[in-house]
Amino acid sequence: MDLKQRKIWNENHKSLTEIILKPDKHSLATKLFLTQHALLHSSAIDNSSQVTLQDVMLKNLDEETFREYPVPNPDTKNSITWHLWHIARIEDMTMNILVANDQQILITGSWLEKMNIEFPHSGNDMNKEDITKLSSNIDFDSLLAYREAVGRQTRLVVSNMEVGQFKMKVDQNRIIRLFNENAVLLNSQWLADYWSKKTIAGLILMPATRHNFLHLNKCIRIKEKLQKQKMKLNQ
């Protein structure tokens, strides 16, 4: 997924934004979402041969670069590890709690144990010590497997939505679940407040798609900068 393809992704996302609330465009919006979403996960998620943004990010990614924290980028100090875990957690909790009112994949698949971490929350407002611990301890393959499991479930959730549901507001009882399940920390109340004002369409347009797109691009910039630094050191 090169720069030209990323530009096309942005244009298609604008198109999705324009049609997602139109009942007569429900099927088209769902199909476009699935296309957009697939480009943000492993190409295996829809059995496609197309190179995705995640595929680009993972290409030539070594473990040291994956775990390095803090990173020297102007728009983030967090590790690639943190960004991948964060977007997986955000997608999981928004799609499965706020949209589907179902169990999180994190819980049903016992992914905390598999990933070898202790943090069930979104990672927002996380302190440096915990980011360091996460970046050092998380199991790389399990993180990728968790993210893929989350992505597959998101596709089922959105595919099964009926005409008119995209317009629905987020149920406030589901917001409460975020805190009850420690998915959102108390000091990140602002995040729950932000989501509480959204429609289901709003969650699909940000946490399930654009949020992933933005963070994967950050991961690519982190990787490229760290690789350039290593090349200079080895010259």
N, C-alpha and C positions, 0 to 999 in steps of 0.2 A: 504494500500500500504506500505508494510514493506521494510526493507533495501534491501532484495533480489529482490523484485519487482522493486525497484528504480534502482537497477543495471541493470535489464532487460530493463527498460525504457531507460537508457543511451545507452545500446547496440543497441536497436531499433532506437534510434535517429541517431546513426552512420550509420545504414543501410539506413535510410531516406536520410541522407546527400549524401550517395553514389549514390542513384538512382533518386533523385528529378529532376535533369537536363537532364535525359535520356528520350527522347520523347516516346520510346517504353515501358517505365516503368511508364508512367503518371498515369494510373489507379491504379497501385499498390502503387505508392507514395502517391496518394490522400487518399487511404484507410488506409495506415499506418499513415499518418498525423492525420486522424480523430481518430484513435485508441490512438495515443500519446496524442493528444489534450484533448480527453475526460478524460484521467487520471489526468488532471490538473484542472479540474472544478468539480462542484458538480456531483455526480453520476446520478442526474436527467437529466443532459444535453443530454444524449443519452439513457435514460430509462434503465440504466444498474444497476445491483445489485452489481457490483464490487466496492470495496472501493477505492476511489481516493485519491490523495495526498491532495487535499483540504479537503476531509472528515476527514483525519487523523489530519490535522492542526486544524480543528474546534472542534474536539472531546475534551470535557471537557475544552473548552476555555471560561473563565469567562470574564465579561465585563471589570473588572479592568486590567486584563492581556492584553486584546485586545487593550486598550487605553493607556497603560503605555508608557511614553516618558520622558526622554531618557531611553533606555534599556542598561543593562550592558554587552552586547555581544561584542566581539572583532572585529567582521566583520561588525557591524552596530549599530548605536545608535537610529535608527528610530523605531517607534512603529509598531506593527503588522498592525494596522489601515493603516498607511502610505504605507506599503508594498502591501497590498491588493488593495488599491486605485491606487497606482502607476502601478501595473501590468495590472489592468483593463484599465487604461487610455492609457498606451502604446499599448496594444492590439487593443483598439478601434481606435486610431488615425492611427496606421500603417496599419491595415487591411481595414479600411473604407475610409481613405483619400488616403494613398499611394498605396494601392493595387487596391481597387475597385473604387476610385474616386467618392465616395458616401458620404452621410452625416454620421456624427458620431452618434452612439447610444446615447451618452451623450446629444446631441441636440434633436434628434427625440423623445426621451423618457422623456425630461425635467428632467434629472436625477440630475442635480445640486440642483434643488429645493427639489427633493425627498430626496436626501442625506443630505440636510441642510448644504451645503458647498458653497464656492464662488470661488473655484479654478478649472479652466477648463484645466490647463496645466498638464504636465507630472509629476511634482514634483521634477524633477532634479534641483539641485542647489537651493532648497527651504530653506529659513532661519528658524531658530529655533522657532521664534514666530509663523510663519505660520504652522509649523508642529505641534506645541502645540495646536493651534486652530483647525486644522483638526482632530487631535486625540481626542480632547475633544468633538467636536460638531457633527461629522458625525453620521448619523443614520445607525446602524449596519445592520439591515435587508435590508435596501435600498441599501447599499453597495454590499451586497451579491447578491441582485436581479439585480443590474446593471451589476455586473461581469458576471452573468449567461446570461443576455441579450446580452452582448458583445460576449461571447463565442458562443452562438447560431448563431449570425450573422456571425462570423468568419467561422463557419462550412459551412454556405451557400455560402459565398464568395469563399472559396477554392474548394468546391464541384462543383461549376459552372465554374471553370477555364478550359480553353481548352488546348489541347496539344500544347506545345511550349510557353505558357504564363509564365511558371515558369522562363524561361530564360530572360524575359524582364527586362530592367533597370527601375529604378524608374523615373517617369516623373518629371522633375524639377519644373513644374508648381504646382505639388502636394506638393512639399516641401514648396513652397511659401504659400500654403494654411495653413500649420501648424502654421505659424506666423500670418496670417490674422485672424485665428480663435482662437488665443491665446492658441493653444494646446502645443506649445513649446515657452518658454520665450526667449527673445533676448540674455540673458546671458547664454543660453544653445544652442547657435549656433552650438557647437561641435556635439550635438546629431543629428541635422538636416544634418550636413555635413557627419556624419557617415552613416546615412540612405541613403543619396543621392548617395552613391557609391555602394549600394546593388542592387542585382536583386530581383525579387519577391520571388524567392526561398530563398534568404538570409533573407528576412523578415519573411517568414514562419518558417525558421529554428531557428530564435532567438526570436523576439518579441512574436510570436504566440505560441511558445513551450518552448525552453530552458530558456528564460527569466522568464517565469512563474515558471518553475521547480526550478530554482535557488532561487527565492524569496520565494516560498512556503516552501522550505527547511529552509531558514533563519527564517521564521515565526515559524516553528516547533522548531527550536533551541531556539528562544526567549521564546516561551511558556514553554518549558521544563526547562529552566534556571530559569525563574521567579517562576515557580511552586516549584522548589527545594528550592529556597530562602524562599518562604512562609512556606514551611514545616519545615525548620530549625527554623524559627521564632516562630512557633507554638509548638515546642517541649518543 
